Amino acid sequence: MLRAALWVLAGLVLGGIIHIVVILAMPALAATQAWDRVMALGADKGVVVLPQVKPGVDNPLRLDPELAYAACQIDLSKGPGTMTGSLPQSFWSVAIYNEAGNVTFATTNRDGIGNALDLGIFNAAQTRLLAEQTLDIDDGLLIVEADADKVMVIIRLAPPMPENRARYEAALAGLKCGNLSLAAAAGPPSLGAPPSPAPGTQ
């Protein structure tokens, strides 16, 4: 009898542990699924405008149907990332996510950056090179340090009226996203070895 009770108790404890593990794993699983869904749309090849959410249709990414969205995935191991362009006179926001679904940076046009988006995304090593002035970048670039090499940039744009949506989505599609082409800051000229004297001059 006692042994049976111990087996029941052990089963309950094990079931409780499994339940807790599943609950804790669900946010990470959801984030991975969202990342994979956006990647399947081609976000690793440039800016993609996410399809508008339709009433009665599945909304796995939990998008707001009133907003227009664009996404771009950047691999910082290939170089610093950039997202640039101009957006309409309306509310918009930009956020940078890592693969775990955590926001590493977010801002809106209400933070005083106007309607021009000029974002530079660097990993820790690239930020150090930037601080040492061994990388040349354009003036006015908003520098953001990411906590991982693979990041997803999400832009949200709020069309004031439904009839404006197509124009606003076209503005999102016109954004440029990818890896920066950086030139190393020129260092002092190499002294090298002295030239060999011409024959007969020694």
MIDOSE-1310 file (N, C-alpha, C; in nm, 2 decimals, decimal comma, always signed):
residues 202
mlra	+0,08/-0,12/+0,00/+0,00/+0,00/+0,00/+0,09/+0,13/+0,00; +0,19/+0,12/+0,09/+0,28/+0,24/+0,10/+0,35/+0,26/-0,03; +0,40/+0,14/-0,09/+0,47/+0,15/-0,22/+0,38/+0,21/-0,33; +0,26/+0,17/-0,33/+0,17/+0,23/-0,43/+0,15/+0,37/-0,42
alwv	+0,14/+0,42/-0,29/+0,12/+0,56/-0,26/+0,24/+0,64/-0,30; +0,36/+0,58/-0,28/+0,49/+0,65/-0,32/+0,49/+0,66/-0,48; +0,45/+0,55/-0,55/+0,45/+0,56/-0,69/+0,35/+0,67/-0,74; +0,23/+0,68/-0,68/+0,14/+0,78/-0,72/+0,20/+0,92/-0,69
lagl	+0,26/+0,94/-0,57/+0,32/+1,07/-0,54/+0,43/+1,10/-0,64; +0,51/+1,01/-0,67/+0,62/+1,03/-0,77/+0,57/+1,07/-0,90; +0,46/+1,00/-0,95/+0,39/+1,04/-1,07/+0,34/+1,18/-1,07; +0,28/+1,22/-0,96/+0,23/+1,35/-0,95/+0,34/+1,46/-0,96
vlgg	+0,45/+1,43/-0,89/+0,56/+1,52/-0,89/+0,62/+1,53/-1,03; +0,64/+1,42/-1,09/+0,70/+1,42/-1,23/+0,60/+1,49/-1,33; +0,47/+1,47/-1,31/+0,37/+1,54/-1,40/+0,38/+1,69/-1,38; +0,40/+1,73/-1,25/+0,40/+1,87/-1,22/+0,53/+1,94/-1,28
iihi	+0,64/+1,86/-1,27/+0,77/+1,91/-1,33/+0,75/+1,93/-1,48; +0,70/+1,83/-1,55/+0,68/+1,83/-1,69/+0,59/+1,95/-1,73; +0,48/+1,97/-1,65/+0,39/+2,08/-1,68/+0,46/+2,21/-1,67; +0,54/+2,23/-1,57/+0,62/+2,36/-1,55/+0,71/+2,38/-1,66
vvil	+0,79/+2,27/-1,70/+0,88/+2,28/-1,81/+0,81/+2,33/-1,94; +0,70/+2,26/-1,97/+0,63/+2,30/-2,09/+0,58/+2,44/-2,09; +0,53/+2,49/-1,98/+0,49/+2,63/-1,96/+0,60/+2,73/-1,98; +0,72/+2,69/-1,92/+0,83/+2,78/-1,94/+0,89/+2,78/-2,08
ampa	+0,87/+2,67/-2,15/+0,93/+2,66/-2,28/+0,84/+2,72/-2,39; +0,71/+2,74/-2,35/+0,62/+2,80/-2,46/+0,66/+2,93/-2,51; +0,70/+3,03/-2,43/+0,74/+3,16/-2,49/+0,85/+3,15/-2,59; +0,95/+3,07/-2,55/+1,07/+3,05/-2,65/+1,02/+2,98/-2,77
laat	+0,93/+2,88/-2,76/+0,88/+2,81/-2,88/+0,81/+2,90/-2,97; +0,72/+2,99/-2,90/+0,64/+3,08/-2,98/+0,73/+3,18/-3,05; +0,84/+3,23/-2,99/+0,93/+3,32/-3,05/+1,00/+3,26/-3,17; +1,04/+3,13/-3,15/+1,11/+3,06/-3,26/+1,02/+3,04/-3,38
qawd	+0,89/+3,01/-3,35/+0,79/+2,99/-3,46/+0,77/+3,12/-3,53; +0,76/+3,23/-3,46/+0,74/+3,36/-3,52/+0,85/+3,40/-3,61; +0,98/+3,38/-3,56/+1,10/+3,41/-3,64/+1,10/+3,33/-3,77; +1,07/+3,20/-3,75/+1,07/+3,11/-3,87/+0,96/+3,15/-3,97
rvma	+0,85/+3,19/-3,93/+0,74/+3,24/-4,02/+0,78/+3,36/-4,10; +0,84/+3,46/-4,03/+0,89/+3,58/-4,10/+1,00/+3,55/-4,19; +1,09/+3,46/-4,15/+1,20/+3,42/-4,24/+1,15/+3,35/-4,37; +1,04/+3,27/-4,35/+0,99/+3,20/-4,47/+0,93/+3,30/-4,57
lgad	+0,91/+3,43/-4,53/+0,86/+3,53/-4,63/+0,98/+3,59/-4,70; +1,10/+3,56/-4,66/+1,22/+3,61/-4,73/+1,28/+3,73/-4,66; +1,26/+3,74/-4,53/+1,31/+3,86/-4,46/+1,47/+3,86/-4,45; +1,53/+3,74/-4,48/+1,68/+3,74/-4,48/+1,74/+3,79/-4,61
kgvv	+1,65/+3,82/-4,71/+1,70/+3,87/-4,84/+1,67/+4,02/-4,85; +1,61/+4,09/-4,76/+1,58/+4,23/-4,76/+1,45/+4,26/-4,69; +1,40/+4,38/-4,71/+1,27/+4,42/-4,65/+1,15/+4,35/-4,71; +1,07/+4,29/-4,62/+0,94/+4,23/-4,67/+0,83/+4,29/-4,60
vlpq	+0,72/+4,33/-4,67/+0,60/+4,38/-4,61/+0,52/+4,26/-4,57; +0,48/+4,25/-4,44/+0,40/+4,14/-4,39/+0,25/+4,15/-4,44; +0,19/+4,04/-4,48/+0,06/+4,04/-4,53/-0,04/+4,10/-4,43; -0,14/+4,18/-4,48/-0,24/+4,23/-4,39/-0,32/+4,13/-4,32
vkpg	-0,35/+4,14/-4,20/-0,44/+4,05/-4,13/-0,58/+4,07/-4,17; -0,64/+3,96/-4,21/-0,78/+3,96/-4,26/-0,87/+3,91/-4,15; -0,99/+3,96/-4,13/-1,09/+3,91/-4,03/-1,12/+3,77/-4,05; -1,12/+3,69/-3,94/-1,15/+3,55/-3,95/-1,04/+3,46/-4,00
vdnp	-0,92/+3,52/-4,02/-0,81/+3,44/-4,07/-0,71/+3,43/-3,96; -0,64/+3,31/-3,95/-0,54/+3,29/-3,85/-0,44/+3,41/-3,84; -0,40/+3,44/-3,72/-0,31/+3,55/-3,70/-0,20/+3,51/-3,60; -0,11/+3,41/-3,65/-0,01/+3,35/-3,56/+0,09/+3,45/-3,51
lrld	+0,12/+3,56/-3,59/+0,22/+3,66/-3,54/+0,15/+3,77/-3,46; +0,02/+3,76/-3,43/-0,05/+3,85/-3,35/-0,03/+4,00/-3,39; -0,05/+4,02/-3,52/-0,03/+4,15/-3,58/-0,16/+4,23/-3,56; -0,14/+4,36/-3,54/-0,26/+4,46/-3,53/-0,31/+4,48/-3,67
pela	-0,43/+4,45/-3,70/-0,48/+4,47/-3,84/-0,49/+4,62/-3,88; -0,48/+4,71/-3,79/-0,48/+4,85/-3,82/-0,34/+4,90/-3,86; -0,24/+4,82/-3,84/-0,10/+4,87/-3,87/-0,05/+4,79/-3,99; +0,05/+4,86/-4,06/+0,12/+4,80/-4,17/+0,26/+4,76/-4,11
yaac	+0,31/+4,64/-4,15/+0,44/+4,59/-4,09/+0,54/+4,56/-4,20; +0,66/+4,58/-4,17/+0,77/+4,53/-4,25/+0,88/+4,47/-4,16; +0,95/+4,37/-4,22/+1,05/+4,30/-4,14/+1,18/+4,28/-4,23; +1,29/+4,27/-4,16/+1,42/+4,24/-4,23/+1,51/+4,17/-4,13
qidl	+1,56/+4,06/-4,17/+1,66/+3,98/-4,08/+1,80/+4,01/-4,13; +1,89/+4,04/-4,03/+2,03/+4,08/-4,06/+2,12/+3,99/-3,98; +2,22/+3,94/-4,05/+2,32/+3,86/-3,98/+2,45/+3,95/-3,96; +2,47/+3,99/-3,84/+2,58/+4,08/-3,81/+2,72/+4,01/-3,82
skgp	+2,72/+3,88/-3,83/+2,85/+3,82/-3,85/+2,91/+3,85/-3,99; +2,82/+3,90/-4,08/+2,86/+3,94/-4,21/+2,90/+4,09/-4,22; +2,89/+4,16/-4,11/+2,91/+4,30/-4,11/+2,80/+4,37/-4,04; +2,82/+4,50/-3,99/+2,72/+4,58/-3,93/+2,60/+4,59/-4,02
gtmt	+2,48/+4,60/-3,96/+2,36/+4,61/-4,03/+2,31/+4,75/-4,04; +2,22/+4,77/-4,14/+2,16/+4,90/-4,16/+2,01/+4,89/-4,20; +1,93/+4,99/-4,16/+1,79/+5,00/-4,21/+1,77/+5,15/-4,23; +1,75/+5,19/-4,36/+1,74/+5,33/-4,39/+1,63/+5,35/-4,48
gslp	+1,58/+5,48/-4,48/+1,47/+5,51/-4,57/+1,39/+5,63/-4,51; +1,29/+5,66/-4,58/+1,20/+5,77/-4,54/+1,06/+5,72/-4,53; +0,99/+5,76/-4,42/+0,85/+5,71/-4,40/+0,75/+5,82/-4,40; +0,63/+5,79/-4,42/+0,53/+5,90/-4,43/+0,51/+5,97/-4,30
qsfw	+0,44/+6,09/-4,30/+0,40/+6,17/-4,19/+0,29/+6,10/-4,11; +0,33/+6,00/-4,03/+0,23/+5,92/-3,95/+0,31/+5,85/-3,84; +0,24/+5,80/-3,74/+0,32/+5,73/-3,64/+0,38/+5,60/-3,69; +0,51/+5,58/-3,66/+0,58/+5,46/-3,69/+0,67/+5,43/-3,58
svai	+0,71/+5,30/-3,57/+0,80/+5,25/-3,47/+0,89/+5,15/-3,53; +1,01/+5,14/-3,47/+1,11/+5,03/-3,51/+1,16/+4,96/-3,39; +1,17/+4,83/-3,40/+1,22/+4,75/-3,29/+1,31/+4,64/-3,35; +1,41/+4,61/-3,27/+1,51/+4,51/-3,30/+1,49/+4,39/-3,21
ynea	+1,48/+4,27/-3,26/+1,46/+4,15/-3,18/+1,57/+4,05/-3,21; +1,60/+3,97/-3,10/+1,69/+3,86/-3,12/+1,61/+3,74/-3,14; +1,68/+3,62/-3,17/+1,61/+3,50/-3,20/+1,52/+3,45/-3,09; +1,55/+3,49/-2,96/+1,47/+3,45/-2,85/+1,34/+3,53/-2,84
gnvt	+1,32/+3,63/-2,92/+1,20/+3,71/-2,92/+1,22/+3,83/-2,83; +1,34/+3,86/-2,78/+1,36/+3,97/-2,69/+1,39/+4,10/-2,76; +1,33/+4,21/-2,72/+1,35/+4,34/-2,78/+1,48/+4,39/-2,73; +1,58/+4,42/-2,82/+1,70/+4,48/-2,78/+1,71/+4,63/-2,80
fatt	+1,62/+4,68/-2,88/+1,61/+4,82/-2,91/+1,48/+4,86/-2,96; +1,42/+4,97/-2,93/+1,30/+5,02/-2,99/+1,29/+5,17/-2,98; +1,24/+5,23/-3,08/+1,22/+5,38/-3,08/+1,10/+5,41/-3,17; +1,05/+5,53/-3,17/+0,94/+5,58/-3,26/+0,98/+5,71/-3,31
nrdg	+0,90/+5,76/-3,42/+0,93/+5,89/-3,47/+0,89/+6,00/-3,38; +0,82/+5,97/-3,27/+0,79/+6,06/-3,17/+0,91/+6,09/-3,07; +1,02/+6,02/-3,09/+1,14/+6,04/-3,01/+1,23/+6,15/-3,07; +1,18/+6,22/-3,17/+1,25/+6,33/-3,22/+1,35/+6,30/-3,33
igna	+1,33/+6,18/-3,39/+1,42/+6,14/-3,50/+1,35/+6,17/-3,64; +1,23/+6,23/-3,64/+1,17/+6,27/-3,76/+1,12/+6,16/-3,85; +1,11/+6,17/-3,98/+1,06/+6,07/-4,06/+1,16/+6,00/-4,14; +1,29/+6,04/-4,12/+1,40/+5,97/-4,19/+1,45/+5,86/-4,09
ldlg	+1,46/+5,74/-4,14/+1,51/+5,63/-4,06/+1,65/+5,60/-4,11; +1,75/+5,61/-4,02/+1,89/+5,59/-4,05/+1,95/+5,51/-3,94; +1,94/+5,38/-3,94/+1,97/+5,30/-3,83/+2,09/+5,21/-3,86; +2,19/+5,21/-3,77/+2,31/+5,12/-3,78/+2,31/+5,02/-3,67
ifna	+2,32/+4,89/-3,70/+2,32/+4,79/-3,59/+2,45/+4,72/-3,59; +2,51/+4,72/-3,47/+2,65/+4,66/-3,45/+2,65/+4,56/-3,34; +2,73/+4,45/-3,36/+2,75/+4,36/-3,25/+2,86/+4,42/-3,15; +2,89/+4,35/-3,05/+2,98/+4,41/-2,95/+3,12/+4,43/-3,01
aqtr	+3,17/+4,34/-3,09/+3,30/+4,36/-3,14/+3,31/+4,48/-3,24; +3,20/+4,49/-3,32/+3,20/+4,60/-3,42/+3,18/+4,74/-3,34; +3,11/+4,74/-3,23/+3,10/+4,86/-3,15/+3,23/+4,90/-3,10; +3,32/+4,80/-3,06/+3,45/+4,84/-3,01/+3,54/+4,90/-3,12
llae	+3,53/+4,84/-3,24/+3,60/+4,90/-3,35/+3,56/+5,04/-3,38; +3,43/+5,06/-3,36/+3,37/+5,19/-3,39/+3,42/+5,29/-3,28; +3,43/+5,25/-3,16/+3,48/+5,34/-3,05/+3,63/+5,37/-3,07; +3,70/+5,27/-3,13/+3,84/+5,29/-3,16/+3,87/+5,37/-3,29
qtld	+3,76/+5,41/-3,35/+3,76/+5,49/-3,48/+3,84/+5,42/-3,59; +3,82/+5,28/-3,59/+3,88/+5,21/-3,70/+3,78/+5,17/-3,80; +3,66/+5,22/-3,79/+3,56/+5,20/-3,89/+3,50/+5,34/-3,93; +3,48/+5,36/-4,06/+3,42/+5,48/-4,11/+3,27/+5,46/-4,13
iddg	+3,19/+5,55/-4,08/+3,04/+5,54/-4,10/+2,99/+5,68/-4,13; +2,88/+5,69/-4,19/+2,82/+5,81/-4,23/+2,77/+5,89/-4,10; +2,78/+6,02/-4,11/+2,74/+6,10/-4,00/+2,58/+6,09/-3,99; +2,53/+6,10/-3,87/+2,39/+6,09/-3,85/+2,33/+5,96/-3,83
lliv	+2,41/+5,85/-3,84/+2,37/+5,71/-3,83/+2,33/+5,69/-3,68; +2,21/+5,64/-3,65/+2,18/+5,61/-3,52/+2,24/+5,47/-3,48; +2,33/+5,47/-3,39/+2,41/+5,35/-3,36/+2,33/+5,26/-3,25; +2,31/+5,14/-3,28/+2,25/+5,05/-3,18/+2,34/+4,92/-3,17
eada	+2,37/+4,88/-3,04/+2,44/+4,76/-3,02/+2,35/+4,65/-2,99; +2,36/+4,54/-3,07/+2,28/+4,42/-3,05/+2,35/+4,32/-2,96; +2,27/+4,23/-2,90/+2,33/+4,13/-2,81/+2,35/+4,00/-2,88; +2,32/+3,99/-3,01/+2,34/+3,87/-3,08/+2,37/+3,91/-3,23
dkvm	+2,42/+3,81/-3,30/+2,46/+3,84/-3,44/+2,33/+3,84/-3,53; +2,24/+3,75/-3,50/+2,12/+3,74/-3,59/+2,01/+3,82/-3,52; +1,96/+3,93/-3,59/+1,86/+4,02/-3,54/+1,75/+4,03/-3,65; +1,63/+4,06/-3,60/+1,52/+4,09/-3,68/+1,47/+4,24/-3,66
viir	+1,46/+4,32/-3,76/+1,42/+4,45/-3,75/+1,27/+4,46/-3,79; +1,18/+4,51/-3,71/+1,04/+4,52/-3,74/+1,00/+4,66/-3,74; +0,94/+4,71/-3,85/+0,88/+4,84/-3,86/+0,73/+4,83/-3,86; +0,67/+4,92/-3,77/+0,52/+4,93/-3,77/+0,49/+5,07/-3,81
lapp	+0,39/+5,08/-3,90/+0,34/+5,21/-3,96/+0,19/+5,21/-3,95; +0,14/+5,33/-3,90/+0,00/+5,34/-3,88/-0,06/+5,43/-3,99; -0,13/+5,37/-4,09/-0,20/+5,45/-4,19/-0,32/+5,53/-4,13; -0,33/+5,65/-4,15/-0,45/+5,73/-4,09/-0,58/+5,68/-4,14
mpen	-0,59/+5,62/-4,26/-0,72/+5,57/-4,31/-0,69/+5,45/-4,40; -0,79/+5,36/-4,40/-0,77/+5,23/-4,48/-0,72/+5,26/-4,63; -0,78/+5,37/-4,69/-0,74/+5,39/-4,83/-0,59/+5,43/-4,85; -0,53/+5,47/-4,74/-0,39/+5,51/-4,74/-0,29/+5,39/-4,73
rary	-0,35/+5,27/-4,70/-0,27/+5,15/-4,67/-0,17/+5,11/-4,78; -0,22/+5,11/-4,90/-0,13/+5,07/-5,01/-0,01/+5,16/-5,03; -0,03/+5,29/-5,01/+0,08/+5,39/-5,02/+0,17/+5,37/-4,91; +0,12/+5,34/-4,79/+0,21/+5,32/-4,68/+0,29/+5,19/-4,69
eaal	+0,23/+5,09/-4,74/+0,30/+4,96/-4,76/+0,41/+4,98/-4,86; +0,38/+5,06/-4,96/+0,48/+5,09/-5,07/+0,60/+5,16/-5,00; +0,58/+5,25/-4,91/+0,68/+5,32/-4,84/+0,77/+5,22/-4,76; +0,70/+5,13/-4,69/+0,78/+5,03/-4,62/+0,86/+4,94/-4,71
aglk	+0,80/+4,90/-4,83/+0,88/+4,82/-4,92/+1,00/+4,90/-4,98; +1,00/+5,03/-4,98/+1,11/+5,11/-5,03/+1,22/+5,12/-4,93; +1,21/+5,07/-4,81/+1,32/+5,08/-4,71/+1,44/+4,99/-4,76; +1,56/+5,03/-4,72/+1,68/+4,95/-4,75/+1,73/+4,89/-4,63
cgnl	+1,76/+4,76/-4,64/+1,81/+4,69/-4,52/+1,91/+4,59/-4,57; +2,02/+4,57/-4,48/+2,12/+4,48/-4,52/+2,25/+4,51/-4,44; +2,36/+4,46/-4,49/+2,49/+4,48/-4,42/+2,56/+4,61/-4,47; +2,62/+4,69/-4,38/+2,69/+4,80/-4,43/+2,82/+4,77/-4,50
slaa	+2,85/+4,85/-4,59/+2,98/+4,83/-4,66/+3,07/+4,94/-4,59; +3,16/+4,89/-4,51/+3,24/+4,98/-4,43/+3,39/+4,98/-4,48; +3,45/+5,10/-4,47/+3,59/+5,11/-4,50/+3,67/+5,13/-4,37; +3,78/+5,06/-4,36/+3,86/+5,08/-4,24/+3,92/+5,21/-4,24
aagp	+3,92/+5,28/-4,13/+3,99/+5,41/-4,13/+4,13/+5,40/-4,17; +4,18/+5,49/-4,25/+4,32/+5,48/-4,30/+4,41/+5,50/-4,18; +4,51/+5,41/-4,17/+4,61/+5,42/-4,07/+4,73/+5,50/-4,12; +4,84/+5,51/-4,04/+4,96/+5,58/-4,09/+5,02/+5,49/-4,20
pslg	+5,08/+5,56/-4,30/+5,15/+5,48/-4,41/+5,26/+5,39/-4,36; +5,27/+5,27/-4,42/+5,37/+5,18/-4,38/+5,50/+5,22/-4,42; +5,60/+5,22/-4,32/+5,73/+5,26/-4,35/+5,80/+5,16/-4,45; +5,78/+5,03/-4,42/+5,83/+4,93/-4,51/+5,98/+4,93/-4,51
apps	+6,04/+4,86/-4,60/+6,18/+4,85/-4,62/+6,23/+4,96/-4,71; +6,35/+5,02/-4,69/+6,40/+5,12/-4,78/+6,42/+5,07/-4,92; +6,40/+5,15/-5,02/+6,42/+5,10/-5,16/+6,57/+5,06/-5,18; +6,58/+4,96/-5,26/+6,72/+4,91/-5,30/+6,79/+5,02/-5,38
papg	+6,91/+5,05/-5,36/+6,98/+5,15/-5,44/+7,00/+5,10/-5,58; +6,99/+5,19/-5,67/+7,01/+5,16/-5,82/+7,15/+5,11/-5,84; +7,16/+5,02/-5,94/+7,29/+4,96/-5,97/+7,39/+5,07/-6,00; +7,51/+5,05/-5,95/+7,62/+5,14/-5,98/+7,62/+5,27/-5,89
tq	+7,53/+5,28/-5,80/+7,53/+5,40/-5,71/+7,60/+5,37/-5,58; +7,63/+5,25/-5,55/+7,70/+5,22/-5,42/+7,85/+5,25/-5,43
